[in-house]
Amino acid sequence: MSEANIRKFDLIIVGTGSGNSIPGPEFDDWDIAIVEKGVFGGTCLNVGCIPSKMLVYAADVAETIRSSERYGINAKVESIDWIAIRDRVFGRIDPIAAGGETYRISQECSNITVYKGHGKFLNDQVLQVEDAQGNLTEISGKHIVLGAGARPFIPPYPGLDEIDFHTSDTVMRIDELPPTMIILGGGYIATELGHVFSALGVDVTLINRGEKLLKNEDEDVSNRFTESQSKRLNLKCGSTVHRVWSDNDGFHVAFERRGAQEQANAELVLVAAGRVPNGDSLNVEAAGVTHQSNRVVVDKYFRTNVEGIWAFGDLSNEHQLKHLANAEVKALRHNLLVAEGLEEPLRSVDDRFVPHAVFSYPQIASVGLTEAQARHANIPILVARKDYGGTAYGWAMEDTENFCKLIADAKSRTLIGAHIIGPQAATLIQQLIQGMEFGQTVDELATRQFYIHPALTELIENALLDF
């Protein structure tokens, strides 16, 4: 295509997850293109955080009912209406995604042009967009922001590419619950969805290469979580998958586990082995953009090595967390304005204390270093651990398994790691994140505020007092 036929923009945004929040009043005089190959709203809204947690909540309710006898209540789950559960989720989400697209192509966004299709670089300024009908359009941008996220990783198991398997992108929209399911993976996606389908009555077999689930968590948490899941799922840790196939009897996985040959059979296979950045699908090599294993390399201001090309979120950071992507895009949008003359310093994001949570059963939340990481770094540490069952609210819950574990620098007495496994973990950890961000000592956190009695927050107080 001749240069004269290439539409020129001030800014091109690839991906409509957090990147869709860049255009605002400050950019009203910018000519902007938005490129989206899938559904508006990105991973979190459509196939990730939000739908999965809405399903998790329903699963939590089911598990609470099943365990009610311990509280002197006789109740049982009599039936599961999967269609109602599913449609409650996507009946809310789908209109939001559709509304986001409608808004961006409306007259209210007259400075924005939306291109629905797959965009890839032809050179450092030009993107080629191919729509669903195969039509090609070339556009160029003075600034190009890459927010194209990540996709499910498909392990190279023999036969896997020959069967009709699901990933987290598709499994939450199935039309009926299968009686049996095989999940390949042992990270947060596998364990969250394993909880969902198991709680809703599916017989789940989880096949994991590692000996433990959630291997990146603190060792004590990972060990306890693996033990708890062995009571709920057909857990096959330490497995090497040899072959996957399907026939009239369903799907089959042959694997070796601890020297023995085994086979799992099910009505559905879910591949949940993690996610990989989409750098390769953008053909970033043509733009000269540095990347490592599909991950686009950026500096602390989200600039790639090529002037005018920026990246953020799952495409460029290692955490793959929506709350981090949101923080990054706020700084990035400011830096775009600085690049065009705004006389303010560039902004970065302090990611030392980026927390995460796993919404399985039990729930897990973590921030900072694990005990092993701290010891490997030769940091002198203090470790405190308190059980839920050591608090009055823990008694009320009849909790005998879960705990909070804190790691402090022995010299500065500041927290450098916090790990919670148990109910409301993602909420309980927030006060510890705040303490770490503002440099409070464990002594200040423990004594310079009131902890409501007998709330579950006393778990945190008791762990801090242990120092």
N, C-alpha and C positions, 0 to 999 in steps of 0.2 A: 504494500500500500504506500502511495506517495505521501510525503510529509504533509502536503496540503490537505490530505483527507484524514489526518489524525487529529481528533478533537483534543484540545489542550485545556488543562484544568490547573487551578492553583493548588488543589489538594485532591489526591485520590486516597480513599480509605478502602482497604480490602478486608472484608469481614464485618458483620453487623452485630457482634457480641458487644463487649464494652466499647469498641470503636465507634459504635453508633451514637455514643454520647458526646463525641468530639464536636460536631457542629452545634453551635449555640449563637447567641447574639453577637459575640465577638467575631464570628466568622460570617456575618451576614453579607459582607462585601467580597467574600471569597467565592470563586466558582469551584464547586465541589462535586466529585464523582464518588459514588458508593458502589462497590462491587460485591455481590453476594451470590455464591453458587448454590446455596441451599435455602433454608428457611430463615427468615429474619429473626434476629434475637440471639443467635449463637448457641453454643453447646449448653450453657447453664440453663437457659430458659426452656429449650426444646427437648434435649436428650440427656441432660445432666443433673445438676444440683437440685433444681426445683421439682421436676416430676419425680425424681427418685426419692426425695425426702417426703413428698406428699404420699407416696406409696409406703415409705418406711413408717409414717405415722399410723396408717391403717394397720400395718403389720404389728406395730407396738401395741395397739389396742387389742388385737387378737391375742397376742402373747400375755397381756395383762389379764384378759378374761381367763385364759387357760391356767394361769397361776393363782387365781383368786381364792382357791381353797385354803391356801396358807393363811389367809386373813379371816377365815371362817365364813366365806361366801361360796355357795355352791352355784357355779355358772359354767357354761360351756359354749363353745362356738358351734352353733348348729349348722350353719351354711355360710358359704362365701359367694357373694355376687361379684365376680371379677369384673364384669362389664360395668357395673355401677361404680366400682372402685376405680377402674381405669378412666371412665368417662368423667368422673368428678375431677380427676387430674387434668386431662387434656381438654375438657370442656371449659376450663378456666385459662389454660395456657395458650391454646391455639388461637383464640380471638386476640390475645395480646400480640402474638407474633404477626398475625394478619394486620392488626391495627397499626403496628409499627411500620410495616411496609406501605400501607395505604397513606400514612402520614408523610412519609419521606417522598412519595411521588405526587403529593398534593400541591396545590398552589401556595400553601403556607410555607413550603420549602422550595421556593422558586429558584433558589441558587444551587439546588442539588439535583443531580441527575443520577438515577439508579440504573445500574446495569445488572441484570440477573444472568449469571453465567459464571463460568470458571475462568479466572484471570491468571495469566502467567506472564513473566517478563520476556520481552524481546531484546531489550537493552536496559540501560540504567534509568531511562526516563519513560519508556513505552511499555504498556501492558496490552496484551491481546486478550480479549474476552470472548469466549465461545458460549453461546446460549444453548438452550435445550434442543433447538432445531439445527444446530451446527453452524449458525451464522457467526461470522468473525467480525469483531470491531476492535480498532486500535485506538487507545487513548494515552495521553502523556500527562505527567504531572510535575510541577515544580517541587512539590512535596508528595511523597507516597508513604502512607502509614500502613504497615502490615499487622493486621490483627486476625490472622486466619486460623489461629488456634491449633488444635490437635485432633487426631482421629484414633479409633481403636487400633491397637497393635494386634496383628494376626500372626501368631507363632507358626514357624514352618513345620508343623506336624504333618507327616505323610498322610495324604488322603483328606486333609481338612479342606483344601480348596475344591474338593469334589462333592462336598455335602452342603446342604442348605442349613447353615448354622445362623445363630443370632449373635448380635453384639448388644451393648448397652444402647446403641442408637435405635435398635428395632424391638428389643424384647419387651419393653414397657408398653407397647401398643398391640401385643398379641390379642387374638380374639377369644381365646379360651385358655384356662390354666391346664397345662399338661399334668398327668398324674406323676410323672417322673422327669427329672431334669439333671443333666450333667453340666457343671460349671468348670471351665478350665481357667485357673488363676487363683491367686491367694492374696491379692491386694485389696484396696478399699472398695473398688467397684464390685469385685467378686463377692466380698463378704457382705456388703450392703444389700446387693440383689439376692444373695443367698438367704439372708434374713427375710427379705420381703417374700420370696416364693415359698420358703419353708414355713413361715408363719401363716401363709394363706393356704397351706395344706399340700404343697408339692413335696414329693420325696426327692430331696436334693443330694446328689453326690458331687462333692467338690474335690477336684484333682489338682494338686499343687506340686510344683517341682521342688520347692523348698520344704524343709522339715517343719517350718512354722508359718503361720499366717501373719500378715502385716509385719514382715521382717524388718522394716525400717523403723518400727516403733521401738521404744525402750524395751530391753530384753525381758524385764519382768512383766510388762504389759503384753508383749507378744506371746510369752509363755502362757499367761493366764487366759488370754483371749483364745489361743489355740485349744487349750483344755476345755474352755466353755463351749466352743463350737463343735468339739468332738461329741458332745451330748445332744446336739441339735441336728447335725448334718452327718451324712456318710462321708467322713473326712478321710481323704487319701493323700496325706502329705508325704514328701520324699519320693515322688513318682516321676518316672521318665516315660513320656507318651511315645509309643512306637507306631501306632496306626489309628486312624479314625475312618469309619465307613458307615454306610447306611444300607438297609435292605427293607424288606417288607415287615420286619419285626421292629423297625425303628433305627435308632442311632447307637453306635457301639464305639468304645474307646478301649484299645488294648494298651496296657502300660505295665512297667516293671516297678515294683515297690519293695524295697529292702530285700532284693534278691529273688523275689517271687513274681511270677507272671500273673497278672490279674486282668479282668475285663469288666467294664461298666456298661450298662445298657439303659437307654432312656428314650423318651418321646421327643425330647428337645435338647439341643446342645447350645450353651451360651459360652461364647469366648469372651472372657473378661480378664485379659492378661496385661492390662495397662493401656496407655495412650502414647502416641508418638507425634511430635510436632509436624506441621504441614509444609515445612520449608521446601521439600522436594517437589511438591505439587505446584509451587509457585515459579519453578525454574529460576531460582535466585542466582544460579551460576551465570546466567546470561546477563545479569545486572552487575556481576562482579561482587556480589554481597557474600561476605564470609559466613560460613555456617559449619556447624559440627553435628553430624548425625541428625540432619534435618532441622536442627535448632539454629535459628538465626542469631548471630552474635551481635550484641549491642553494648554500648558503654553505659555508664550510670545515668545518662540523660536520654537513653533509648535511641541513640543514633547508631546506625550501622556504619561500616567503613566507607560507604558510598554516600556522598553528600546528597541530602534531600530525601534519603530513604530511612525510615524509622520503623521500629518494631517493638511489640510489647506482648504481655500475656503468655499464654501457653506456647506460643510460637517461639518465644525467646527466653523465658525464665524456666527454672527447673521445678518450680513448685506446682504449677498447674492448678491454681486456686483462683476462684472468681474474685474474692475480696482483694487479692493482690493485683489482679488485672485492673480492677476498678481504680485502685490507688495509682497504678502506673499510668493509666490513661489520663487521669487528672493532671499529673505532672507533665505528661507528653503534650497535651493540648496547650498548656502554658508555654512549653518550650517551642512549639510551633509559632506562637505569637512573638516570642523573643527572637526567633530566627528571622522574623519579618519586621523587626525594629522596636519591639516593646523593650523599654529600658529597665529591665529587671533581671536578676540572676536566673540562670537555668535551675530547674528543680529536679531532684532525684527522689527516690523512695528508700527509706531505711528499712531493709528487709532482714535485719538481724533477728527480730522476734515475730516472724510470720507464723501464726498458729494454724492448725488444721484440726479437723474432726472427722471421725469415721462414724456414720450414723447406722451402726449395726446394733446387735443385741448381745452383749452390752455395748453402750456407746463409748467412744474413745475420743479424747482431746489431748493435744500435745502442743508445746511451744518450746523453742530453744533446744539445747543439747540433751541427748540421752546420757545416761551414766557412762556407757562405754565410750561415747565420743569425748566426753569431758576427761576421762582418764587417759584416752589416747592422746589428747592434747596436753597432757601433763599439768592440768589445772588442779590445784589442791581443792578438794570438794568436801562438802558435808551433804549427807543424804538423809531425808526424812520420809517416812512412809506411814500412812494412817489408813485404816480400814473404814469403809462406810459403816460397818457394824459397830464401830466405836463411838458413834454419835446417836443421840436420841432419835433423830429422824431416820437414821439407818436401822434402828430397832423397829421403828414403825413399818419400814419397808421389808423387814425380815431379810436384810441383805447380809450374806455371809461370804461373798466372793470378791467384791470390788474394792478398789483402793485409790488413793492419791499418793503420788510419789513426787517429791520435790528435790531439786539439786541446786545447791548454793555454792558460790565461790567462798572458800574458807577464809580468805583474807579480807575481801570487801564485804562479805556477808550479804551480797546481792544474789537474787535468783538468776540462774543461767539455764534452768530447764524445769519444766513442769509437765507431768503426765498423769492423766486421770482415766481410769476405766470404770464405768458404771453409769447409772442413770443421771441425766442432765449434765454430763461431763462437759459438753460444748458451752454450756452456760456457766458452770462453776469456774471454768478456767479463765474467764474474762477478767476477773479482778487481779489475777496473777499476771496476765499480759500487761495490764495497766501498770502494775508495780514494776515490772521489768522495763517497760518503756520509759518510765519516769525515774528509774534508778533507785527506788526505795529498797532499803535493807529488809531482810526477813524479820528483823525485830520491829521495824516500823509497821510493816504489813500486819504483823501479829497483834500489836498492842495499841496502835494509834487510830483505831476505828472500832466501832461496835459491830459485833456479829450477832444477828438476831437469833435468839434461842426460842425454840429448838429447830431452827432451819437447817437445811442440808449444808449451808455454807459453813457450819461449824466443822465440817470435814476439812476445809481449807485452814481454818483457824487452828485446829488441833495439829495439823501437819506442820504449820509454821512454828507453833509453840514448841515442837519437838526439837527445833534447832537450839 
